Amino acid sequence: MSALQQSLAFLVELAALAAFGRWGWMRFDSLVPRFLAAALCVAVIAILWARFAAPSAPGRLRMPALLLFKIAIFASAAGALLSTGDRSLAAALAVVAAVQLALAVALEAV
């Protein structure tokens, strides 16, 4: 079950990065600012995740702060999708992230 949970966690993390990238992309009309905004959004979230939530991060948060951090990231990603008009994707991300976090907590694998 741990491999399944880890795979699901990785996919949800990638989906969150994609959601932030989409949000950044939608902020502008021309190509270069769109690309830069999307890349910057993804980079900021990736850096925050690497610093505070990655399993090998020296500054990894401890429970319950780690769980709250992950909830905040996934909720923000769903909100970003919602603000771009992607209601179905936002709902799907929120549900899958909630299931993944519940599974991680149950398995003590947060």
C-alpha positions in Angstrom: 0.0 0.0 0.0 2.9 2.3 0.6 4.0 2.3 -3.0 0.4 3.1 -4.1 0.3 6.0 -1.6 3.6 7.3 -2.6 2.7 7.2 -6.3 -0.6 9.0 -5.6 1.3 11.6 -3.5 3.7 12.2 -6.4 0.9 12.6 -8.9 -1.0 15.0 -6.7 2.1 17.1 -6.2 2.7 17.2 -9.9 -1.0 18.2 -10.4 -0.5 21.0 -7.9 2.5 22.3 -9.8 0.6 22.2 -13.1 -2.3 24.1 -11.4 0.0 26.9 -10.3 1.6 26.9 -13.7 -1.8 27.2 -15.4 -2.8 30.0 -13.0 0.4 31.9 -13.9 -0.1 31.3 -17.6 -3.7 32.7 -17.5 -2.6 36.0 -15.9 -1.3 37.5 -19.1 -2.2 37.7 -22.8 1.1 37.6 -24.6 3.4 34.6 -24.8 6.6 35.8 -23.0 4.9 37.1 -19.9 2.6 34.0 -19.8 5.7 31.7 -20.0 7.6 33.7 -17.3 4.6 33.9 -14.9 3.9 30.1 -15.3 7.6 29.2 -14.8 7.9 31.6 -11.8 4.7 30.2 -10.1 5.9 26.6 -10.6 9.4 27.5 -9.4 8.2 29.2 -6.2 6.0 26.3 -5.2 8.7 23.8 -6.1 11.2 25.6 -3.9 8.8 25.9 -1.0 8.0 22.2 -1.3 11.7 21.2 -1.5 12.5 23.3 1.5 9.6 22.3 3.8 7.9 19.1 2.6 10.4 17.0 0.7 11.2 13.8 2.6 15.0 14.5 2.4 14.7 18.2 3.2 16.9 19.2 6.2 14.3 21.8 7.2 11.3 19.4 6.7 8.3 20.4 8.8 7.1 18.1 11.5 3.5 17.0 12.1 1.1 18.7 12.3 2.8 21.6 10.6 3.7 19.4 7.6 0.1 18.3 7.2 -1.1 21.9 7.4 1.5 23.0 4.8 0.4 20.3 2.4 -3.3 21.2 2.9 -2.5 24.8 2.2 -0.6 24.0 -1.0 -3.2 21.7 -2.4 -6.1 24.0 -1.4 -4.3 26.9 -3.0 -3.7 24.8 -6.2 -7.4 23.9 -6.3 -8.3 27.6 -5.8 -5.9 28.6 -8.6 -7.7 26.2 -10.9 -11.0 27.5 -9.8 -10.0 31.1 -10.5 -9.0 30.1 -14.1 -12.5 28.7 -14.6 -11.5 25.0 -14.4 -14.1 24.0 -11.9 -14.1 20.3 -12.7 -10.3 20.1 -12.5 -10.3 22.1 -9.2 -12.8 19.8 -7.7 -10.9 16.7 -8.9 -7.6 18.0 -7.5 -9.3 18.9 -4.1 -10.9 15.5 -3.8 -7.8 13.5 -4.9 -5.5 15.5 -2.6 -7.9 15.0 0.3 -8.0 11.3 -0.3 -4.2 11.1 -0.6 -3.6 13.1 2.6 -6.1 11.0 4.5 -4.4 7.9 3.3 -1.0 9.3 4.2 -2.2 10.1 7.7 -3.8 6.7 8.1 -0.5 5.0 7.1 1.6 7.5 9.0 3.3 8.4 5.8 2.8 12.2 5.7 
